[in-house]
């Protein structure tokens, strides 16, 4: 057993040395070609620094992911990285001049500020040599994040010193159409949307009870209970996702769910 352990300890650095000889450094420079387009600079930096290797659900397992000793670690960290942040949608938005997610923006900004990527345990491993962001790359990411947040996500009434904070105070109001508000109010309280004409949105999301039903599990038609309780509707238009598990992107998508649910 001792000989086996010693052999493994010897094999690991030798394996890493072998990788160092066959893997190129991932130092970035291509982003400088896009000096007139900050979004494309950011996309280039994320790609060149190998971020997509652990932050994309479609990333192919590298050949060293099947090697003994280090393979299981590589696979586990690819899954963990993608669970925390999948950059696929962000890069697509950056490539096409579209707005990126506010949450993704904050995560990339935090990584640039903290220097947490790649994780410390990888900085000495060949497949990640040269992937640390340098000061110029960090400056580009932070400047981009600040500009995107200021233009799209800052609350107009926020004080200047807090304008670049990832958590913003609520806006004073949301633009609304009175006719749509009136229609929405009627639909919200209409029990005909349920299977037996007894349940409306307001049944579980009472406006007089903070938008919830105060139950452990919300009750639907025929005395059936769901697996969760009702999340509040107050300020729900400001949620980044809808439902407890975030399966709906916005309220428009969320609204189609309950009327088709056999319990509700």
Secondary structure, 3 states (H helix, E strand, C coil): CHHHHHHHHHHHHHHHHHHHHHCCCCCCCHHHHHCCCHHHHHHHHHHHCCHHHCCCCCCCCCHHHHCCCCHHHHHHHHHHHHHHCCCHHHHHHHHCCCCCCHHHHHHHHHHHHHCCCCCHHHCCCHHHCCCCCCHHHHHHHHHHHHHHHHHHCCCCCCCHHHCCCCCCCCCCCCCCCHHHHHHHHHHHCCHHHCCCCCCCHHHHCCHHHCCCCCCCCCECHHHCECCCCCCCCCCHHHCCCECCCCCECCHHHHHHHHCCCCCC
